[in-house]
């Protein structure tokens, strides 16, 4: 929450306009919630290369030997909207997308951890989903779906 609010406040201060910011990441149960807010820099924080491929490699390395039932994970998204940089009551919305971490990449679409993020209900990885479906199911899609009615109510005041 704090990261999303900081980002929104920074954008509002820089532009003088209302701002919407997102903070998202993948949370892996067997890693006590890692990489979490450090998802984009997971491998680099450990002294490795940076980028999606390096992050996936490091995640798979960290999960080596972890049995399938213990590979639960979820993507999490937090949206924060501020009317101005010092807005005392930011609008907050969140989304969560549950899945499992595979032992190898499957699929070429998406980005980030999508090739190893398996969705049991769809029987595929996030990297295999068509964009429209992914946008509807994903943590960001869920957060935006929760955010829009709140924004509309705020604007109606």
TIVEX-769859 format. One record per residue: x, y, z of N, C-alpha, C in turn; residue number from 1. Coordinates in nm, 3 decimals, decimal comma, always signed. Atoms other than C-alpha are relative to their C-alpha. Example, Ala and Ser with C-alpha at 12.3 -4.5 7.8 and 13.67 -1.06 7.14 Angstrom:
# TIVEX-769859
NODE|+0,089|-0,119|+0,000|+1,230|-0,450|+0,780|+0,090|+0,120|+0,000|1 $
NODE|-0,082|-0,119|-0,006|+1,367|-0,106|+0,714|-0,077|+0,109|+0,073|2 $
# end
This chain:
# TIVEX-769859
NODE|+0,084|-0,119|+0,000|+0,000|+0,000|+0,000|+0,088|+0,125|+0,000|1 $
NODE|-0,086|-0,118|-0,012|+0,274|+0,241|+0,099|+0,072|+0,033|-0,131|2 $
NODE|-0,069|-0,025|+0,128|+0,463|+0,196|-0,229|-0,092|+0,063|-0,102|3 $
NODE|+0,094|-0,054|+0,098|+0,156|+0,262|-0,441|-0,036|+0,145|+0,034|4 $
NODE|+0,033|-0,137|-0,041|+0,066|+0,571|-0,238|+0,118|+0,093|-0,027|5 $
NODE|-0,118|-0,082|+0,028|+0,424|+0,703|-0,260|+0,011|+0,032|-0,148|6 $
NODE|-0,007|-0,021|+0,144|+0,421|+0,657|-0,637|-0,106|+0,099|-0,046|7 $
NODE|+0,108|-0,090|+0,040|+0,084|+0,830|-0,674|+0,029|+0,143|+0,047|8 $
NODE|-0,032|-0,133|-0,052|+0,190|+1,121|-0,451|+0,113|+0,065|-0,080|9 $
NODE|-0,111|-0,053|+0,079|+0,515|+1,161|-0,644|-0,049|+0,049|-0,138|10 $
NODE|+0,052|-0,039|+0,132|+0,332|+1,168|-0,979|-0,088|+0,125|+0,010|11 $
NODE|+0,086|-0,118|-0,019|+0,075|+1,418|-0,847|+0,084|+0,125|+0,027|12 $
NODE|-0,088|-0,114|-0,029|+0,351|+1,641|-0,710|+0,074|+0,047|-0,125|13 $
NODE|-0,076|-0,033|+0,121|+0,544|+1,627|-1,038|-0,087|+0,065|-0,107|14 $
NODE|+0,087|-0,049|+0,108|+0,242|+1,703|-1,257|-0,102|+0,105|+0,044|15 $
NODE|+0,106|-0,088|-0,047|+0,005|+1,901|-1,036|-0,138|-0,054|-0,032|16 $
NODE|+0,127|+0,063|+0,039|-0,266|+1,656|-1,146|-0,031|-0,117|+0,093|17 $
NODE|+0,030|+0,125|-0,070|-0,453|+1,368|-0,983|+0,085|-0,112|-0,060|18 $
NODE|-0,087|+0,108|+0,050|-0,255|+1,044|-1,014|-0,048|-0,135|+0,052|19 $
NODE|+0,028|+0,140|-0,032|-0,315|+0,671|-1,016|+0,131|-0,076|-0,012|20 $
NODE|-0,122|+0,079|+0,003|-0,029|+0,437|-0,929|-0,030|-0,144|+0,040|21 $
NODE|+0,015|+0,144|-0,022|+0,013|+0,062|-0,910|+0,126|-0,053|+0,064|22 $
NODE|-0,113|+0,077|-0,048|+0,237|-0,159|-0,704|-0,044|-0,145|-0,002|23 $
NODE|+0,038|+0,140|+0,020|+0,227|-0,524|-0,800|+0,120|-0,091|+0,019|24 $
NODE|-0,107|+0,097|-0,011|+0,424|-0,838|-0,744|-0,056|-0,139|+0,015|25 $
NODE|+0,039|+0,140|-0,022|+0,420|-1,213|-0,708|+0,045|-0,038|+0,140|26 $
NODE|-0,023|+0,041|-0,138|+0,399|-1,361|-0,360|+0,003|-0,153|+0,001|27 $
NODE|-0,017|+0,145|+0,004|+0,530|-1,717|-0,320|-0,002|-0,054|+0,144|28 $
NODE|+0,019|+0,053|-0,135|+0,414|-1,913|-0,016|+0,126|-0,065|+0,056|29 $
NODE|-0,117|+0,074|-0,048|+0,723|-2,136|+0,010|+0,120|+0,092|+0,028|30 $
NODE|-0,107|-0,096|-0,023|+0,943|-1,825|+0,013|-0,043|+0,108|+0,100|31 $
NODE|+0,049|-0,093|-0,102|+0,752|-1,657|+0,296|-0,039|+0,136|-0,058|32 $
NODE|+0,049|-0,124|+0,061|+0,602|-1,401|+0,059|+0,093|+0,066|-0,099|33 $
NODE|-0,091|-0,056|+0,100|+0,908|-1,329|-0,152|-0,048|-0,042|-0,139|34 $
NODE|-0,073|-0,125|+0,002|+0,966|-1,174|-0,395|-0,083|+0,124|+0,037|35 $
NODE|+0,084|-0,110|-0,046|+0,666|-0,949|-0,317|+0,030|+0,131|-0,069|36 $
NODE|-0,023|-0,133|+0,058|+0,740|-0,580|-0,363|+0,131|+0,007|-0,077|37 $
NODE|-0,128|+0,002|+0,072|+1,084|-0,675|-0,498|-0,006|-0,088|-0,124|38 $
NODE|+0,015|+0,092|+0,114|+0,945|-0,888|-0,783|+0,080|+0,042|-0,122|39 $
NODE|-0,071|-0,048|+0,119|+1,095|-0,671|-1,058|+0,152|-0,005|+0,017|40 $
NODE|-0,144|-0,003|-0,028|+1,439|-0,673|-0,890|+0,045|-0,123|+0,078|41 $
NODE|-0,024|+0,117|-0,085|+1,433|-1,020|-0,731|+0,140|-0,056|-0,016|42 $
NODE|-0,131|+0,058|+0,026|+1,744|-1,163|-0,894|+0,112|+0,102|+0,026|43 $
NODE|-0,103|-0,103|-0,017|+1,938|-0,835|-0,896|+0,027|+0,028|+0,148|44 $
NODE|-0,019|-0,022|-0,144|+1,882|-0,789|-0,521|+0,087|-0,108|+0,063|45 $
NODE|-0,082|+0,111|-0,050|+2,054|-1,125|-0,473|+0,138|-0,001|-0,066|46 $
NODE|-0,130|-0,010|+0,064|+2,354|-1,011|-0,679|+0,005|-0,057|-0,140|47 $
NODE|+0,004|+0,057|+0,134|+2,240|-1,164|-1,007|-0,032|+0,103|-0,106|48 $
NODE|+0,039|-0,085|+0,112|+2,140|-1,027|-1,343|-0,138|+0,059|+0,028|49 $
NODE|+0,135|-0,056|-0,013|+1,828|-0,813|-1,380|-0,082|-0,041|-0,121|50 $
NODE|+0,090|+0,029|+0,110|+1,527|-0,872|-1,599|-0,088|-0,121|+0,028|51 $
NODE|+0,099|+0,105|-0,019|+1,236|-1,112|-1,633|+0,060|-0,140|-0,001|52 $
NODE|-0,057|+0,134|+0,011|+1,437|-1,415|-1,743|+0,087|-0,035|+0,121|53 $
NODE|-0,084|+0,023|-0,117|+1,690|-1,377|-1,462|-0,085|-0,018|+0,125|54 $
NODE|+0,089|+0,013|-0,116|+1,409|-1,331|-1,210|-0,065|-0,138|+0,004|55 $
NODE|+0,061|+0,134|+0,006|+1,239|-1,652|-1,327|+0,105|-0,105|+0,036|56 $
NODE|-0,106|+0,097|-0,032|+1,569|-1,843|-1,317|+0,027|-0,004|+0,150|57 $
NODE|-0,030|-0,007|-0,143|+1,634|-1,723|-0,963|-0,117|-0,058|+0,082|58 $
NODE|+0,116|+0,056|-0,069|+1,279|-1,806|-0,852|+0,000|-0,152|-0,007|59 $
NODE|-0,003|+0,146|+0,016|+1,306|-2,159|-0,994|+0,114|-0,062|+0,081|60 $
NODE|-0,113|+0,048|-0,080|+1,646|-2,200|-0,828|-0,038|-0,004|+0,148|61 $
NODE|+0,040|-0,006|-0,141|+1,504|-2,092|-0,493|-0,105|-0,105|+0,034|62 $
NODE|+0,107|+0,097|-0,023|+1,211|-2,334|-0,534|+0,042|-0,143|-0,035|63 $
NODE|-0,047|+0,135|+0,035|+1,423|-2,631|-0,644|-0,025|-0,094|+0,118|64 $
NODE|+0,028|+0,099|-0,103|+1,310|-2,937|-0,452|-0,128|+0,022|+0,077|65 $
NODE|+0,126|-0,025|-0,069|+0,989|-2,777|-0,327|-0,109|-0,078|-0,074|66 $
NODE|+0,101|+0,081|+0,067|+0,707|-3,024|-0,399|-0,117|+0,085|-0,051|67 $
NODE|+0,109|-0,072|+0,066|+0,414|-2,917|-0,619|-0,106|+0,050|+0,098|68 $
NODE|+0,105|-0,051|-0,090|+0,159|-2,893|-0,334|+0,043|+0,123|+0,081|69 $
NODE|-0,051|-0,112|-0,079|+0,384|-2,636|-0,164|+0,044|+0,118|-0,085|70 $
NODE|-0,045|-0,104|+0,092|+0,434|-2,412|-0,469|-0,108|+0,104|-0,027|71 $
NODE|+0,105|-0,100|+0,013|+0,131|-2,189|-0,411|+0,057|+0,140|-0,010|72 $
NODE|-0,044|-0,137|+0,019|+0,162|-1,828|-0,515|-0,121|+0,084|-0,041|73 $
NODE|+0,101|-0,090|+0,056|-0,044|-1,526|-0,604|+0,066|+0,129|-0,046|74 $
NODE|-0,035|-0,135|+0,041|-0,002|-1,208|-0,795|-0,087|+0,094|+0,083|75 $
NODE|+0,073|-0,097|-0,080|-0,107|-0,904|-0,595|+0,018|+0,138|-0,063|76 $
NODE|-0,006|-0,136|+0,054|-0,190|-0,553|-0,717|-0,070|+0,094|+0,096|77 $
NODE|+0,060|-0,105|-0,080|-0,258|-0,242|-0,518|+0,000|+0,127|-0,083|78 $
NODE|+0,013|-0,129|+0,070|-0,388|+0,072|-0,690|-0,024|+0,108|+0,103|79 $
NODE|+0,022|-0,116|-0,086|-0,371|+0,410|-0,520|-0,025|+0,122|-0,087|80 $
NODE|+0,036|-0,122|+0,073|-0,539|+0,724|-0,649|-0,001|+0,116|+0,097|81 $
NODE|+0,001|-0,122|-0,081|-0,473|+1,069|-0,507|-0,051|+0,115|-0,086|82 $
NODE|+0,052|-0,117|+0,072|-0,654|+1,388|-0,603|+0,108|+0,107|-0,013|83 $
NODE|-0,113|-0,093|-0,001|-0,340|+1,589|-0,520|+0,108|-0,063|+0,088|84 $
NODE|-0,115|+0,062|-0,066|+0,002|+1,518|-0,370|-0,018|-0,019|+0,151|85 $
NODE|+0,017|+0,014|-0,145|-0,109|+1,571|-0,010|-0,139|-0,051|+0,037|86 $
NODE|+0,134|+0,056|-0,023|-0,449|+1,401|-0,043|+0,002|-0,089|+0,126|87 $
NODE|-0,004|+0,079|-0,124|-0,521|+1,268|+0,309|-0,076|-0,133|-0,008|88 $
NODE|+0,081|+0,123|+0,011|-0,758|+0,996|+0,186|+0,011|-0,060|-0,141|89 $
NODE|-0,015|+0,063|+0,132|-0,618|+0,812|-0,117|-0,107|-0,108|-0,020|90 $
NODE|+0,091|+0,108|+0,038|-0,857|+0,580|-0,298|+0,087|-0,123|-0,024|91 $
NODE|-0,080|+0,122|+0,007|-0,726|+0,223|-0,266|-0,086|-0,113|-0,057|92 $
NODE|+0,066|+0,121|+0,050|-0,820|-0,090|-0,461|+0,106|-0,108|-0,016|93 $
NODE|-0,096|+0,109|+0,010|-0,658|-0,431|-0,464|-0,057|-0,116|-0,080|94 $
NODE|+0,037|+0,120|+0,072|-0,660|-0,747|-0,667|+0,098|-0,111|+0,031|95 $
NODE|-0,085|+0,117|-0,029|-0,528|-1,097|-0,606|-0,036|-0,109|-0,101|96 $
NODE|+0,017|+0,104|+0,101|-0,477|-1,374|-0,863|+0,078|-0,121|+0,046|97 $
NODE|-0,064|+0,119|-0,056|-0,405|-1,719|-0,720|+0,047|-0,097|-0,107|98 $
NODE|-0,055|+0,100|+0,091|-0,190|-1,980|-0,891|+0,107|-0,083|+0,069|99 $
NODE|-0,109|+0,084|-0,049|+0,111|-2,207|-0,856|+0,123|+0,030|-0,086|100 $
NODE|-0,124|-0,018|+0,076|+0,473|-2,183|-0,962|+0,044|-0,136|-0,055|101 $
NODE|-0,045|+0,123|+0,065|+0,577|-2,448|-1,214|+0,150|-0,018|+0,019|102 $
NODE|-0,144|+0,026|-0,008|+0,923|-2,604|-1,235|+0,074|+0,044|-0,126|103 $
NODE|-0,061|-0,049|+0,124|+0,982|-2,476|-1,590|-0,098|+0,091|-0,072|104 $
NODE|+0,082|-0,095|+0,077|+0,854|-2,210|-1,831|-0,094|-0,073|-0,096|105 $
NODE|+0,096|+0,050|+0,099|+0,542|-2,279|-2,039|-0,071|+0,123|-0,057|106 $
NODE|+0,065|-0,113|+0,066|+0,416|-2,024|-2,292|+0,095|+0,115|-0,024|107 $
NODE|-0,089|-0,109|+0,040|+0,563|-1,717|-2,452|-0,064|+0,138|+0,015|108 $
NODE|+0,067|-0,129|-0,014|+0,305|-1,443|-2,387|+0,026|+0,062|+0,136|109 $
NODE|-0,009|-0,067|-0,129|+0,279|-1,197|-2,104|+0,139|+0,053|+0,028|110 $
NODE|-0,131|-0,051|-0,043|+0,577|-1,075|-1,906|+0,022|-0,040|+0,144|111 $
NODE|-0,029|+0,032|-0,139|+0,741|-1,109|-1,569|+0,002|-0,151|+0,023|112 $
NODE|+0,001|+0,140|-0,042|+0,670|-1,443|-1,404|-0,109|-0,082|-0,071|113 $
NODE|+0,113|+0,067|+0,067|+0,381|-1,534|-1,639|+0,032|-0,140|-0,052|114 $
NODE|-0,026|+0,135|+0,052|+0,557|-1,836|-1,800|+0,008|-0,110|+0,106|115 $
NODE|-0,005|+0,101|-0,106|+0,586|-2,011|-1,462|-0,118|+0,011|+0,096|116 $
NODE|+0,117|-0,021|-0,087|+0,260|-1,885|-1,305|-0,117|-0,079|-0,057|117 $
NODE|+0,103|+0,093|+0,048|+0,017|-2,174|-1,352|-0,134|+0,029|+0,066|118 $
NODE|+0,137|-0,029|-0,044|-0,358|-2,118|-1,324|-0,082|-0,127|-0,009|119 $
NODE|+0,073|+0,127|+0,004|-0,536|-2,441|-1,227|-0,138|+0,010|-0,066|120 $
NODE|+0,135|-0,013|+0,057|-0,882|-2,310|-1,325|+0,002|+0,011|-0,152|121 $
NODE|-0,013|-0,012|+0,146|-0,758|-2,236|-1,679|+0,086|-0,111|-0,059|122 $
NODE|-0,091|+0,106|+0,042|-0,515|-2,531|-1,696|+0,106|+0,051|-0,097|123 $
NODE|-0,108|-0,057|+0,081|-0,244|-2,308|-1,840|+0,072|+0,104|+0,085|124 $
NODE|-0,071|-0,107|-0,069|+0,008|-2,045|-1,740|-0,058|+0,134|-0,044|125 $
NODE|+0,042|-0,135|+0,038|-0,059|-1,672|-1,747|+0,059|+0,038|-0,136|126 $
NODE|-0,063|-0,027|+0,129|+0,178|-1,664|-2,046|-0,075|-0,062|-0,118|127 $
NODE|+0,076|+0,067|+0,106|-0,062|-1,887|-2,242|-0,139|+0,060|-0,020|128 $
NODE|+0,133|-0,060|+0,012|-0,375|-1,678|-2,187|-0,004|+0,104|-0,110|129 $
NODE|+0,018|-0,110|+0,094|-0,511|-1,454|-2,458|-0,013|+0,129|+0,080|130 $
NODE|-0,009|-0,127|-0,072|-0,471|-1,088|-2,363|-0,131|+0,044|+0,064|131 $
NODE|+0,128|-0,047|-0,054|-0,840|-1,005|-2,317|-0,040|-0,079|+0,124|132 $
NODE|+0,034|+0,083|-0,115|-0,895|-1,298|-2,081|+0,095|+0,030|+0,116|133 $
NODE|-0,097|-0,031|-0,105|-0,575|-1,225|-1,891|-0,034|+0,133|+0,067|134 $
NODE|+0,032|-0,131|-0,056|-0,677|-0,861|-1,848|-0,122|-0,006|+0,092|135 $
NODE|+0,119|+0,014|-0,082|-1,010|-0,969|-1,701|+0,029|-0,077|+0,130|136 $
NODE|-0,027|+0,086|-0,115|-0,874|-1,238|-1,466|+0,111|+0,049|+0,092|137 $
NODE|-0,123|-0,032|-0,072|-0,547|-1,083|-1,355|-0,022|+0,085|+0,124|138 $
NODE|-0,001|-0,084|-0,119|-0,466|-0,909|-1,031|-0,022|+0,146|-0,034|139 $
NODE|+0,021|-0,139|+0,040|-0,452|-0,577|-1,214|-0,142|+0,022|-0,050|140 $
NODE|+0,139|-0,009|+0,047|-0,784|-0,643|-1,386|-0,097|+0,003|+0,117|141 $
NODE|+0,087|+0,002|-0,118|-0,943|-0,726|-1,052|+0,009|+0,132|+0,077|142 $
NODE|-0,017|-0,127|-0,072|-0,796|-0,416|-0,888|-0,071|+0,113|-0,074|143 $
NODE|+0,065|-0,106|+0,078|-0,920|-0,195|-1,172|-0,152|-0,014|+0,007|144 $
NODE|+0,145|+0,022|-0,012|-1,267|-0,354|-1,155|-0,051|+0,050|+0,135|145 $
NODE|+0,038|-0,050|-0,131|-1,278|-0,270|-0,784|+0,016|+0,152|+0,009|146 $
NODE|-0,029|-0,142|-0,005|-1,136|+0,078|-0,841|-0,104|+0,086|-0,072|147 $
NODE|+0,087|-0,084|+0,083|-1,373|+0,206|-1,111|-0,127|+0,045|+0,071|148 $
NODE|+0,119|-0,050|-0,069|-1,694|+0,214|-0,902|+0,034|+0,101|+0,111|149 $
NODE|-0,042|-0,093|-0,104|-1,505|+0,389|-0,623|+0,033|+0,137|-0,059|150 $
NODE|-0,032|-0,125|+0,068|-1,372|+0,649|-0,864|-0,128|+0,069|-0,047|151 $
NODE|+0,126|-0,059|+0,046|-1,718|+0,700|-1,014|-0,077|+0,061|+0,117|152 $
NODE|+0,068|-0,054|-0,117|-1,865|+0,750|-0,666|+0,068|+0,129|+0,047|153 $
NODE|-0,073|-0,118|-0,040|-1,591|+0,999|-0,581|-0,031|+0,116|-0,093|154 $
NODE|+0,025|-0,104|+0,098|-1,649|+1,194|-0,902|-0,144|+0,052|+0,007|155 $
NODE|+0,141|-0,039|-0,009|-2,026|+1,202|-0,838|-0,026|+0,091|+0,119|156 $
NODE|+0,020|-0,082|-0,121|-1,977|+1,385|-0,507|+0,002|+0,147|-0,032|157 $
# end
